[in-house]
């Protein structure tokens, strides 16, 4: 009987149709994915909930749970046998089904990034969590009094006394001294892991596993540097004249604390019009909910699960998280009634609607944005509206005269915002790339060399402190910041597509998108529901008719 079975099997192999081996491999991959999702799905939910609890409360126990669960997940992705199997499948070229092939790519990249020996992985996860906990719970002090990030930013916006501004700016940097050594140690651990996988450092590996290339990004940033040089120099000269006058110093004596943001990543409110006055006393949460509902993208359920206002121990920043890939989407904010928090709330809810309106009938592994920068693009697209005169008039009930006042400077503010941010993003990309290339160099000096080159901001005399380490992204979101700039490029590309092909507006017509359900429908159908079914450039090409390009950003803000 056994021999007859062997003969039958040989005969079946001889007459098997073309693609039979591929079908066997595809079926095996389907089984692998099903078992993988069964393992990973509950753990991801638990880890996200623990991280959320940690960010909202500052509870050390929640941070410990988050760290343990993150480590457990990463251990699954570090399995060497599973990785070898996925690599063999990828190299075989026999996975022809497009949906399966995409899941294989996503899985392969996730496993590749985690092929780290267990003890090293444990060190990376635990140290990263410890740094993030220290960031969330640390408060700088002025004259022995603890101050929040919101207080620091408010003082830097309004104070005219240079000594008090300097004191406040220094308070914003105190966290850097508390975490710098740990960040350097974390960078070295990440590099150690990357080199064992054949990469020259972690920065290169992180880009590769995110389907990006260092040379391609270098080219994009070099082009932006050249295109923005003169426009930035010109507008910064105008800003410096006004800031110098406010603080009673000459423009050449301006220091980092004379700008309205600790990193000069935000636009100083230097003109006669203060946009904050239009938001004072307004319910930022309700305005945002009303706007998104008008697009056909209601966010009430997101807001109901969110944590929106300041409290002790809570993470002082803002973010959006998707707990379960099944629609439990939340944002964390520290809302106050000003333009900055209107922008931030619109921004985080932009992330939120992307996640909320994914296609949940798609495979679990593909229920996420096409790339981190594509969700940043949506967040930035909506965040820009807080300074848009058409949006402000419709949402805030402003008169034509008030809108006209805003329009006198709004175009200048938007250009300022984008130019300032582009140059700031260049600082982050360049510093992080150099940091991973050589973490033992003089990082404090490197930071100010790069700041002076890209932002044209004077370094403080005799300053030798880890000011760079006061930026949480170096620890909590490594090799990510460049995605914000790519997001700005895509936001302008989507804006152009919506104006010219969806709304078919007249050239030069300002649009606030209020009540434009066509906009929500386009984004939901072309961007959100696509999830991660396609690589990021494929998705962009399908949505706009061309791959990612900088030309619309340049047209909108630079020329």
N, C-alpha and C positions, 0 to 999 in steps of 0.2 A: 504494500500500500504506500509506503514511504517513497519507494522508487517512482511509482506512478505520479505522485504529487510533484516530484522534482521534474519529471518529463513535462507535466502539464505547465509547470511554472516556466520552463525553458521555452515551450511553445508560445506561451502568452507573451514572453519577452520578445520573441521573434516577430510576432504579428502586432505588437503594441503600436499604436499610432504615434506619429511624430509629436513630441511634447509630453509624452507619458512620464519621462523622468522629471520634467519640470513640474508636472502636476503633482507627482509624489512629493517633491520638495516644497511646493506651495501648500499642500495639505499639511505637511509636517510643520511648516512655518505657522500656519493657522493655529495648530494645536499649541505650539510654543507661545504664541501671542496670547491665546486664551488663558493658559496657565499663568503667564507672566502678569496679565491684568488682574487675575484673581488674587495674586499675591500683593501686587503693588497698590491696587485701588484703595483698600481700607487703610493701609499705612499712610498713603499720601493724605487722605482726609484727616487722620489723627494728627499727623505732623503739622498740617496747615492750621488745624484748630489750636494746637499747642502753641504754635508760633503767633497766632492771633492773640491768644490769651496773654502771652508774654509781652507783646507789643502794647496791648491795652492796659495791662496792670503793672508791668515791671516785675512781676513775681519771679524770683529766682527758680522756684520749682517748675514753673511753666517753661522757663528757658532750658532747664535740665531735660524736661520731657521733649521739648522741641529738638534738642541736640541728640538725644538718644534715638528718637524716631528718624531723624534725618540720617543718622549713621546707619540705622537698620536698612533704610531704603538704598543708601549708597552701597551697602554691602551686597545687596541683591544685584545691583548694576556692576559690581566689581567681580562677579563670578567669572573666572577665567575660562571655564569650559563653555559656558553660555556664549561668551564673547567669541571664542574660537569657532563655534557653530555659526554664529551670525556672520562672521568674517568669511567663512567658507561659502555660505549662501550668497553673500554680496559678490564675492569674487567669481562665483560660478556663472553669473549672468542668466540664471535659469528662472528667476522670479519675474515672470512677464506681466502678471496681473498688476495694474498700476497702483491700485489701492494697497495691495500687499507690499509692493516694492517701496511705496512711500513709508509705510510702517516699518519696514526693514531699515530704511535709511535713518529714520528717527531713533529706532532702537539701537542701531549700530553706533550712532554718535553718542547716545547716552551711555552706552557700555564703554566706549572708547575713553570718554572723559573720566571714567571711574575705575580704570584698570590700575588700581593703586593697592599696594600691599596693605593688609588690614590695620597694622599698627600705625602706619603713616596716615592712612585715611582717618583713623580715630583722632589722631593729633590735629589734623586739618579741620575736621568738623568741630571738635571741642574748642579749639582756639578761636575759630571763627565765631562761634556762639558766644564765647566769653567777651570778645571784642564788641560784638553787637549789643550785648547786655550793658557793657560799660558805656557805650554811646547813648543808649536809650535812657539810662538812669543818671548820667552825668549832668550837672548844671554848673555853668560857670558862675563866678562870683565877682561882684563889684563892691569894693569896700566891705568885704565880708558877707555881703548879702547875695543869696542865690538868685540868678535871673534865668528866665526862660528864653528860648530862641525868639519867640514873638516879641518879648521885651527888648531884646538886643536889636532886632530889626527896626522896631519902632524908634528907639533912641537914635539909631544911625540914619533914620529918615528925617528926624526933626531937630536934633541937637545941633547948635551952631558953634559951641565951644570945642575947639580942637582937642584940648586935653581930655575932656569928658568923652569925646568920640574915640580917642585913642584907648582910653581905659575900657570902653565898651568893646571895641574891636579885639583887644587883648583877651577879654573875658571869653569871646567867641572862639578863641584859639586854645584855651586852656585844656580842652578835651584832647587836643593833639598830643600834648605832653604825656597824657595818661595812657594813650593807646599806641603811640608810635613804635615802640620797641616790639610790641606784640604784632603789629602789622608787618614789620620787616621780617619777623620770624615766620609769619604766615606766608609771606611771599616766597621765602626760601623753601618752605615745605611744599608749596604748590609747584615751584620750579623743579624740585627734586622729583616729584611725581611725574611731571611732564617729560623730563629728560629720560626717565625710565621707559617712556612710551615712544621715544624717538624724536621728540620735539626739542627745539633749542631752549624754549622756556614756556612757562604757563600761558603767557599772553598769546603766543603763536598757536598753542593748542586750543585755547578757548575760542579763538576766532575760527579755527578749522572745524571744530565740533559744532559751531554755529553756522556752518556753511558760508563762511566769509574768508577772505584772503587778505593778509597784511599788505601785500603790494597794491591790491585794488583800493584798500582804504587809504594807504599812503598817497595814492594818486588823487583820490577825492579830496583829501584834506589839503594837499599841496595846491590843488586848483582853487579851493575855497580861500586859502591863505592869500594867493595872488589877487583873486577877484575882490576880496574885501579889504585889502591893505589900505588903499587910498580913501575909500569911503569911510572906513573905520577911523582912520587917522583924523579925517576932517570932522566927523561928528563927535569924536572924543575930545577934540580941541574945543569945540563949542561947549560940551558938558563941563570940561575943566574950568573954563572961564566962569561959568555960572556957579560951580561948586566952590571955587576959590573965593568968589565974592561973598557967598553965604557964610564961609568960615573965616573971612578976613585974612587970607593968605594969598600969596602969588601962585599962579598956576603951576610953576615949576617946583613949588614946595608941597604940592599935594601928596598925601600919603594914602595907603590903602584904606585907612579909617575915614577918609573924607568921602568915600563912596557910600551908597545907601544899602549896600549888601556886603557881608563879611568877605565874600570872594569876588565881588564885582561881576557877578553872573546875572544880576537883575538890573533893570533900567533905573537909574536915579530919576526921581520925580523932580526935575530941575526947572520945568517951565511954569508959567503962571497958573496953569490949570492943574489942580490936584484931583485925580480921578477918584481918590478915596472918598471924597465928600459925597459922591453920588451913591455910594454903597453904605454910608453910615446909617445905622438904624434899620437896614434892610435885612430880611431873613434870607441869607445866602442859600441855605438848604432848600427853601421853598422855591426860590427863583430858579435854581438848577432843575428841580423836579418839574416845574412848569414848562421850562424850555424843552427838556428831553421828551416830555409827554407830547408836545406839539410836533415833534419829529416822528411820532409813532414809535418811540423807543422809551416807554415808561420805565422809571427807575425807582419807583416807590418801594418795591420789594428789596432792592439793593440798600436803600437808605434805612429801611427798617432793621436790617441786620448789621448796620455800620456803627462806628463809634466816631463822633464828629466834633467833640468839643474837648478843650484842654482839661487835664487833671494831673495830679501828682503821680509820678512813676510811669506815666504813659509815654510812648515814643513821641517825640516832639515834632516829627516830620509828617509826611503823608504818603499813603500808598494804597493800592488796590490789590486784593487777593481773591482768587477763585478757589474755594475750599475743596470742592469735590468733582469738578469737571461735569457737574450735573445742574449747575445754575445757582449754587449758593455763593453769590458774589458779594463782597463787602469792600467798603473803603474805610480807611482811617484818616481822619483830618483833625485839625485843631482850629476850627473855624472862628474867625473874627469878622466883623462887618467892615471889610475893606476890599479894595480891588485885588490885592494879592490872593486873598482867600477865595474870592469869586473865581479867579482864574484857576486856582488849585483845585477847587471843587469841580468845576467843569472838566478839568484835566483828568482827575481821578475817575469821574463818572464816564469819561471817554473810554478809559480802560474797562470800566465796568460794563458798558453796553456791548463792547466787543466780546467780552466773555459771556455776558448774559444771553446774547443772541447768536451764539454759535449754533451749528446744526448738531443737536444732541442725538441724532440718529446716525451720525458718523462714528467711526471706530474710536474707542476711548483714547487711544494714543494720539489721535489727530484732533482731539477737541481742545485746541489751543490756537492762539494766533500764529500766523505763518512764520513770524520771527518776533523777537522782542522789540525790534525797531518799528514793526508795522503797527503794533499796539501803541507804541509811543507816538506814532504819526497821528492816530485817531485822537489820542489824548491832547496832543498839541493843536490839532485842527480845531477842537472845541475850546481849548484853553485860550486861544487867541481872541475869542469873542468878547472877553471881559473888557477889552479896550476898543471894540468895534462900535463906532457911533450909531450905525443902524441897529445893531443888537441892543445897545444900551437904551436907545430911544424907545424901542418896542417893549423891552423887558422892564424898564424902570419908569415908563410913562413920562419921558422927558418931552419938553416942548421943542419946537423947531429951533428956537433961539438957543436953547441949551445944547441941542445937537450941533448947531453951527459953531458954538464955542469949543466943543470937544473936537470938531473936525479941523479946527485951526492947528491943533498940535497932534491929533491922533495918528496921522500918517507918519509924522516925525517919530513919535513914540514907538510905533510898530517897527519902523526901520531901525531905530536905536535898539530895541529889544532883540531883534534878530541878529544884528551885527554884533552886539555885545555878547549874546549867547554863543554865536558861531566862534568868536575868538576865545571865549571861555572854554568851549568844548575842545578847541585845539590844544589848550593847556592840559586838560585832563587826558586826552588821547596821547599827547606827546610825553607827558610825565609818566603815565602808567607804562607805556611802551619801554621807556628808558629805565624805569624802576625795576621791571622784571628782567631787563637785559643785564642789569648790574645793581642788585640791591645793596651792595657794600659801598657804593659811591657816596659822596657828600650830597645826600638827598635834600637837605635844607637849602643848600646853595643851588642845586639843580632846579628846585621849585621856583625860586625867584628869578633865575636865569630865563626860565620858560615863561613866567608871568610877564617879565619885562618885554620879552620878544613879542608875544601874542597880544597881551592886554595893554601894553605901554603904561604900566603902573609902576611907580618907583618902589624899590624895596626899602623897607625901614633901615635906617643906618645901624650897622653893627648887629643886625638881627640874625640870630643863629638858633632858631627854634623850629620844631617840626610842624610848621603851619599847614603843610600839605595833609598831615594826618588828621586834621579836624574835619576832613571830608569823609563822611561815612562810607561812600561808595567804594573806596579802595579796599575796604574789608568786606562789606556786606554784598556788594555787587561788582565783583572784580571783572575787569576787561569788558565793561558794559557801557560805559558813558558815551562812547562814540555813537551808540545806537540812538541817542537823543538827537544828534545832528542829522543822522540818516532819517530819523523820524520827521524832522523839520522839512527836509527835502521832499519826502513823500507827502507830507501835509499840504505843501504847495502844489504838488502834482495832482492830488485829489481835488483841491480847491479849484484848480484850472479845469479839471474834467467836469466838476459839478456846475461851474458857471457856464462853460461853453456848450456842453452836450446834454446836461440834465435839466438845468433851469433855463438855458439859452438866453442869458442876460446880455444886455448891451455892453460893449467894451467900456471899462471904466466905472460901471455901475457898482456901487457898494451894496453888499448883501449881508444881512445878519443871520439868515437861515431860520429865523423865527417862524414857526408854523409850517415849515416846508417839509411836508411828509415825503415828497419825492426824494429828498436828501436822505432821510432815514431809510427809505426803501432801497435806494441804490447801495448805501453802505452795508445794509444787512445782507442784500443778495450778492453783491460783488466782493465784499471783503469779509464780513463777520462769518457768514455761513460757509465760506470756503475753508475756514479754520486752517489747519496745517496739511490740507490735502495736496498742496503744491508747494514747491520751493518758493521762497519769498519773491524772487524776481518773476517767476511764472505767474504768481498771483497778481502782482502789480501790472504785468503785461496784459493779463486777462481783464483786469478792471479798468485800465486806462488806455490800452492800445499800444503801450511802449514800456520798456524796462525803466527802472529807476533812473532819474536824471536830475541834475542840479539846475537845469535851465529855468524852471518855473519859480524856484526859490530866488534865483538871481533876478529874474524879471520882476518879482513881487517886492523884493526888499533891498536889492543892491543897486540896481540901475536907477 
